[in-house]
Amino acid sequence: MKPNLKNETEIETELELEKWLKDNCYPMNEYSINGNFIYEGCGLENNGGIYQWYFIERGVKTTIKYFSTEKDAVKYALKEIKADEHAKLNQIGIYKEKEEIERIISELEKREVEYSTDKIPYGGINDWRTRIFVSGCGIKKVEDLIQNGEKTA
């Protein structure tokens, strides 16, 4: 166990929550915790002493819940993030060619890294792509496989 790594039940501040999420390899691109910028997703912010858990989509922010203390807000945010089955997924790439998908998946299996895939219409209904995600700190075992060398966690 890393020094100063707080147990989930000990997390009381945004800074501690941010550290815990990063230490556990949650990508920070869908959750704004302690001020990081996101385009879409959920976030926690202090607005004049009132903490807000919010959702932002297409630039429109909607407050979901208000809290009078940071501790209560952080406890709620952690519960919500952990309940999101996709929150811990780190995307390693978007692929078109079947052979490349098979090569990456084979490598993930060799390294015993938990992964998932989905298909999206990338350039329209006739241009499907496969996205490959790894779970949590599995990202540390596959940094050389990340498309374009972009680290997501």
CYANA upper distance limits for C-alpha pairs under 8 A (distance plus 0.5 A):
  1 MET  CA      5 LEU  CA      7.74
  5 LEU  CA     20 TRP  CA      7.64
  5 LEU  CA     23 ASP  CA      8.46
  6 LYS  CA     10 GLU  CA      6.44
  6 LYS  CA     11 ILE  CA      6.92
  6 LYS  CA     16 GLU  CA      8.07
  6 LYS  CA     20 TRP  CA      7.53
  7 ASN  CA     11 ILE  CA      7.32
  8 GLU  CA     20 TRP  CA      8.32
 11 ILE  CA     16 GLU  CA      6.24
 11 ILE  CA     17 LEU  CA      6.59
 11 ILE  CA     71 LYS  CA      8.33
 11 ILE  CA     74 VAL  CA      7.94
 11 ILE  CA     75 LYS  CA      7.89
 12 GLU  CA     16 GLU  CA      7.19
 12 GLU  CA     17 LEU  CA      7.89
 12 GLU  CA     70 GLU  CA      7.46
 12 GLU  CA     71 LYS  CA      5.03
 12 GLU  CA     72 ASP  CA      8.28
 12 GLU  CA     74 VAL  CA      6.60
 12 GLU  CA     75 LYS  CA      7.49
 13 THR  CA     17 LEU  CA      6.72
 13 THR  CA     70 GLU  CA      6.63
 13 THR  CA     71 LYS  CA      6.50
 13 THR  CA     74 VAL  CA      6.71
 14 GLU  CA     18 GLU  CA      6.52
 14 GLU  CA     33 ILE  CA      6.79
 14 GLU  CA     34 ASN  CA      5.81
 14 GLU  CA     70 GLU  CA      7.91
 14 GLU  CA     74 VAL  CA      6.73
 15 LEU  CA     19 LYS  CA      6.70
 15 LEU  CA     33 ILE  CA      8.37
 15 LEU  CA     34 ASN  CA      6.49
 16 GLU  CA     20 TRP  CA      6.59
 17 LEU  CA     21 LEU  CA      6.62
 17 LEU  CA     33 ILE  CA      7.92
 17 LEU  CA     74 VAL  CA      7.43
 17 LEU  CA     78 LEU  CA      7.83
 18 GLU  CA     22 LYS  CA      6.73
 18 GLU  CA     33 ILE  CA      6.36
 18 GLU  CA     34 ASN  CA      6.99
 19 LYS  CA     23 ASP  CA      6.43
 20 TRP  CA     24 ASN  CA      6.60
 21 LEU  CA     25 CYS  CA      6.69
 21 LEU  CA     26 TYR  CA      5.72
 21 LEU  CA     27 PRO  CA      8.42
 22 LYS  CA     26 TYR  CA      6.18
 22 LYS  CA     27 PRO  CA      7.84
 22 LYS  CA     28 MET  CA      8.22
 22 LYS  CA    153 ALA  CA      7.68
 24 ASN  CA    136 GLY  CA      6.91
 24 ASN  CA    137 CYS  CA      6.81
 25 CYS  CA     88 LYS  CA      7.59
 25 CYS  CA    136 GLY  CA      5.34
 25 CYS  CA    137 CYS  CA      5.42
 25 CYS  CA    139 ILE  CA      8.03
 25 CYS  CA    153 ALA  CA      6.21
 26 TYR  CA     87 ALA  CA      7.12
 26 TYR  CA     88 LYS  CA      5.29
 26 TYR  CA     89 LEU  CA      7.60
 26 TYR  CA     90 ASN  CA      7.91
 26 TYR  CA    136 GLY  CA      6.39
 26 TYR  CA    137 CYS  CA      8.41
 26 TYR  CA    153 ALA  CA      6.80
 27 PRO  CA     87 ALA  CA      7.90
 27 PRO  CA     88 LYS  CA      7.13
 27 PRO  CA     89 LEU  CA      7.62
 27 PRO  CA     90 ASN  CA      6.54
 27 PRO  CA    152 THR  CA      6.43
 27 PRO  CA    153 ALA  CA      5.05
 28 MET  CA     32 SER  CA      7.49
 28 MET  CA     36 ASN  CA      8.25
 28 MET  CA    152 THR  CA      8.48
 28 MET  CA    153 ALA  CA      7.36
 29 ASN  CA     37 PHE  CA      8.28
 29 ASN  CA     38 ILE  CA      6.23
 29 ASN  CA     39 TYR  CA      8.44
 30 GLU  CA     38 ILE  CA      6.53
 30 GLU  CA     39 TYR  CA      8.12
 30 GLU  CA     40 GLU  CA      6.65
 30 GLU  CA     41 GLY  CA      5.10
 30 GLU  CA     42 CYS  CA      6.99
 30 GLU  CA     87 ALA  CA      8.28
 31 TYR  CA     38 ILE  CA      7.25
 31 TYR  CA     41 GLY  CA      6.18
 31 TYR  CA     42 CYS  CA      5.50
 31 TYR  CA     43 GLY  CA      5.76
 32 SER  CA     36 ASN  CA      5.60
 32 SER  CA     37 PHE  CA      6.58
 32 SER  CA     38 ILE  CA      6.60
 32 SER  CA     41 GLY  CA      8.19
 32 SER  CA     42 CYS  CA      6.81
 32 SER  CA     43 GLY  CA      4.71
 32 SER  CA     44 LEU  CA      6.75
 33 ILE  CA     43 GLY  CA      6.36
 33 ILE  CA     44 LEU  CA      6.13
 33 ILE  CA     45 GLU  CA      7.99
 34 ASN  CA     44 LEU  CA      7.79
 34 ASN  CA     45 GLU  CA      7.75
 35 GLY  CA     45 GLU  CA      7.77
 39 TYR  CA     56 ILE  CA      7.83
 39 TYR  CA     57 GLU  CA      7.64
 39 TYR  CA     58 ARG  CA      7.74
 39 TYR  CA     59 GLY  CA      7.61
 40 GLU  CA     55 PHE  CA      8.00
 40 GLU  CA     56 ILE  CA      5.61
 40 GLU  CA     57 GLU  CA      5.29
 40 GLU  CA     58 ARG  CA      7.20
 40 GLU  CA     59 GLY  CA      8.02
 41 GLY  CA     55 PHE  CA      6.11
 41 GLY  CA     56 ILE  CA      5.93
 41 GLY  CA     57 GLU  CA      7.15
 42 CYS  CA     53 TRP  CA      7.58
 42 CYS  CA     54 TYR  CA      5.94
 42 CYS  CA     55 PHE  CA      4.82
 42 CYS  CA     56 ILE  CA      6.68
 43 GLY  CA     52 GLN  CA      8.44
 43 GLY  CA     53 TRP  CA      6.19
 43 GLY  CA     54 TYR  CA      5.81
 43 GLY  CA     55 PHE  CA      6.93
 43 GLY  CA     56 ILE  CA      8.40
 44 LEU  CA     51 TYR  CA      7.39
 44 LEU  CA     52 GLN  CA      6.08
 44 LEU  CA     53 TRP  CA      5.16
 44 LEU  CA     54 TYR  CA      6.91
 44 LEU  CA     73 ALA  CA      8.05
 44 LEU  CA     74 VAL  CA      8.40
 44 LEU  CA     77 ALA  CA      7.76
 45 GLU  CA     51 TYR  CA      6.06
 45 GLU  CA     52 GLN  CA      5.92
 45 GLU  CA     53 TRP  CA      7.37
 46 ASN  CA     50 ILE  CA      6.10
 46 ASN  CA     51 TYR  CA      4.90
 46 ASN  CA     52 GLN  CA      6.91
 47 ASN  CA     51 TYR  CA      6.54
 47 ASN  CA     52 GLN  CA      7.66
 49 GLY  CA     68 SER  CA      7.72
 50 ILE  CA     66 TYR  CA      7.24
 50 ILE  CA     67 PHE  CA      6.45
 50 ILE  CA     68 SER  CA      5.79
 50 ILE  CA     69 THR  CA      7.72
 51 TYR  CA     66 TYR  CA      6.19
 51 TYR  CA     67 PHE  CA      5.43
 51 TYR  CA     68 SER  CA      6.74
 51 TYR  CA     69 THR  CA      7.30
 51 TYR  CA     70 GLU  CA      6.98
 51 TYR  CA     73 ALA  CA      6.79
 52 GLN  CA     63 THR  CA      6.83
 52 GLN  CA     64 ILE  CA      7.89
 52 GLN  CA     65 LYS  CA      6.37
 52 GLN  CA     66 TYR  CA      5.19
 52 GLN  CA     67 PHE  CA      6.82
 52 GLN  CA     73 ALA  CA      7.83
 53 TRP  CA     63 THR  CA      6.48
 53 TRP  CA     64 ILE  CA      6.19
 53 TRP  CA     65 LYS  CA      5.79
 53 TRP  CA     66 TYR  CA      6.98
 53 TRP  CA     73 ALA  CA      7.72
 53 TRP  CA     77 ALA  CA      7.60
 54 TYR  CA     61 LYS  CA      7.10
 54 TYR  CA     62 THR  CA      5.98
 54 TYR  CA     63 THR  CA      4.64
 54 TYR  CA     64 ILE  CA      5.62
 54 TYR  CA     65 LYS  CA      7.50
 55 PHE  CA     61 LYS  CA      6.19
 55 PHE  CA     62 THR  CA      5.76
 55 PHE  CA     63 THR  CA      6.87
 55 PHE  CA     64 ILE  CA      7.42
 56 ILE  CA     60 VAL  CA      5.87
 56 ILE  CA     61 LYS  CA      4.73
 56 ILE  CA     62 THR  CA      6.72
 57 GLU  CA     61 LYS  CA      7.14
 66 TYR  CA     73 ALA  CA      8.21
 67 PHE  CA     72 ASP  CA      6.93
 67 PHE  CA     73 ALA  CA      6.07
 68 SER  CA     72 ASP  CA      8.04
 68 SER  CA     73 ALA  CA      8.35
 69 THR  CA     73 ALA  CA      6.87
 70 GLU  CA     74 VAL  CA      6.47
 71 LYS  CA     75 LYS  CA      6.61
 72 ASP  CA     76 TYR  CA      6.72
 73 ALA  CA     77 ALA  CA      6.62
 74 VAL  CA     78 LEU  CA      6.58
 75 LYS  CA     79 LYS  CA      6.82
 76 TYR  CA     80 GLU  CA      6.73
 77 ALA  CA     81 ILE  CA      6.59
 78 LEU  CA     82 LYS  CA      6.55
 79 LYS  CA     83 ALA  CA      6.67
 80 GLU  CA     84 ASP  CA      7.00
 81 ILE  CA     87 ALA  CA      6.78
 82 LYS  CA     87 ALA  CA      7.65
 88 LYS  CA    135 SER  CA      6.22
 88 LYS  CA    136 GLY  CA      5.61
 89 LEU  CA    133 PHE  CA      6.22
 89 LEU  CA    134 VAL  CA      6.11
 89 LEU  CA    135 SER  CA      5.20
 89 LEU  CA    136 GLY  CA      6.58
 90 ASN  CA    133 PHE  CA      5.69
 90 ASN  CA    134 VAL  CA      5.78
 90 ASN  CA    135 SER  CA      6.69
 90 ASN  CA    136 GLY  CA      7.30
 90 ASN  CA    139 ILE  CA      7.27
 90 ASN  CA    152 THR  CA      6.55
 90 ASN  CA    153 ALA  CA      7.27
 91 GLN  CA    131 ARG  CA      7.59
 91 GLN  CA    132 ILE  CA      6.35
 91 GLN  CA    133 PHE  CA      4.66
 91 GLN  CA    134 VAL  CA      6.95
 91 GLN  CA    152 THR  CA      7.38
 92 ILE  CA    131 ARG  CA      8.22
 92 ILE  CA    132 ILE  CA      6.34
 92 ILE  CA    133 PHE  CA      6.14
 92 ILE  CA    134 VAL  CA      7.58
 92 ILE  CA    145 LEU  CA      7.48
 92 ILE  CA    146 ILE  CA      5.04
 92 ILE  CA    147 GLN  CA      6.37
 92 ILE  CA    152 THR  CA      8.06
 93 GLY  CA    131 ARG  CA      6.32
 93 GLY  CA    132 ILE  CA      6.21
 93 GLY  CA    133 PHE  CA      7.98
 93 GLY  CA    146 ILE  CA      6.65
 93 GLY  CA    147 GLN  CA      5.38
 94 ILE  CA    129 ARG  CA      6.71
 94 ILE  CA    130 THR  CA      6.04
 94 ILE  CA    131 ARG  CA      4.90
 94 ILE  CA    132 ILE  CA      7.04
 94 ILE  CA    147 GLN  CA      8.11
 95 TYR  CA    100 GLU  CA      7.49
 95 TYR  CA    101 ILE  CA      6.83
 95 TYR  CA    129 ARG  CA      5.93
 95 TYR  CA    130 THR  CA      5.64
 95 TYR  CA    131 ARG  CA      6.84
 96 LYS  CA    100 GLU  CA      8.25
 96 LYS  CA    101 ILE  CA      8.16
 96 LYS  CA    128 TRP  CA      7.45
 96 LYS  CA    129 ARG  CA      5.35
 96 LYS  CA    130 THR  CA      6.87
 97 GLU  CA    101 ILE  CA      6.96
 98 LYS  CA    102 GLU  CA      6.66
 99 GLU  CA    103 ARG  CA      6.62
100 GLU  CA    104 ILE  CA      6.71
101 ILE  CA    105 ILE  CA      6.63
101 ILE  CA    130 THR  CA      8.01
102 GLU  CA    106 SER  CA      6.46
103 ARG  CA    107 GLU  CA      6.75
104 ILE  CA    108 LEU  CA      6.71
104 ILE  CA    145 LEU  CA      7.92
105 ILE  CA    109 GLU  CA      6.67
106 SER  CA    110 LYS  CA      6.71
107 GLU  CA    111 ARG  CA      6.76
108 LEU  CA    112 GLU  CA      6.58
108 LEU  CA    113 VAL  CA      5.77
108 LEU  CA    114 GLU  CA      8.00
108 LEU  CA    115 TYR  CA      7.87
108 LEU  CA    142 VAL  CA      8.13
109 GLU  CA    113 VAL  CA      6.58
109 GLU  CA    114 GLU  CA      8.32
111 ARG  CA    141 LYS  CA      7.90
113 VAL  CA    134 VAL  CA      7.40
113 VAL  CA    135 SER  CA      8.15
113 VAL  CA    138 GLY  CA      6.06
113 VAL  CA    141 LYS  CA      8.03
114 GLU  CA    134 VAL  CA      6.30
114 GLU  CA    135 SER  CA      6.19
114 GLU  CA    138 GLY  CA      7.36
115 TYR  CA    132 ILE  CA      7.55
115 TYR  CA    133 PHE  CA      5.96
115 TYR  CA    134 VAL  CA      4.74
115 TYR  CA    135 SER  CA      6.42
116 SER  CA    132 ILE  CA      6.47
116 SER  CA    133 PHE  CA      5.80
116 SER  CA    134 VAL  CA      6.98
117 THR  CA    130 THR  CA      7.04
117 THR  CA    131 ARG  CA      5.95
117 THR  CA    132 ILE  CA      5.11
117 THR  CA    133 PHE  CA      6.65
118 ASP  CA    130 THR  CA      6.12
118 ASP  CA    131 ARG  CA      5.94
118 ASP  CA    132 ILE  CA      7.47
119 LYS  CA    128 TRP  CA      6.93
119 LYS  CA    129 ARG  CA      5.99
119 LYS  CA    130 THR  CA      4.96
119 LYS  CA    131 ARG  CA      6.70
120 ILE  CA    128 TRP  CA      6.02
120 ILE  CA    129 ARG  CA      5.97
120 ILE  CA    130 THR  CA      7.02
120 ILE  CA    131 ARG  CA      8.10
121 PRO  CA    125 ILE  CA      5.82
121 PRO  CA    126 ASN  CA      7.58
121 PRO  CA    127 ASP  CA      6.15
121 PRO  CA    128 TRP  CA      4.91
121 PRO  CA    129 ARG  CA      6.85
122 TYR  CA    127 ASP  CA      6.19
122 TYR  CA    128 TRP  CA      6.02
122 TYR  CA    129 ARG  CA      6.35
123 GLY  CA    127 ASP  CA      5.64
123 GLY  CA    128 TRP  CA      7.79
124 GLY  CA    128 TRP  CA      7.99
134 VAL  CA    138 GLY  CA      6.52
134 VAL  CA    139 ILE  CA      6.61
135 SER  CA    139 ILE  CA      7.51
137 CYS  CA    141 LYS  CA      8.17
138 GLY  CA    142 VAL  CA      7.40
139 ILE  CA    143 GLU  CA      6.73
139 ILE  CA    153 ALA  CA      7.82
142 VAL  CA    146 ILE  CA      7.30
143 GLU  CA    149 GLY  CA      8.00
143 GLU  CA    151 LYS  CA      7.53
144 ASP  CA    149 GLY  CA      7.67
145 LEU  CA    149 GLY  CA      8.14
146 ILE  CA    150 GLU  CA      6.72
146 ILE  CA    151 LYS  CA      7.34
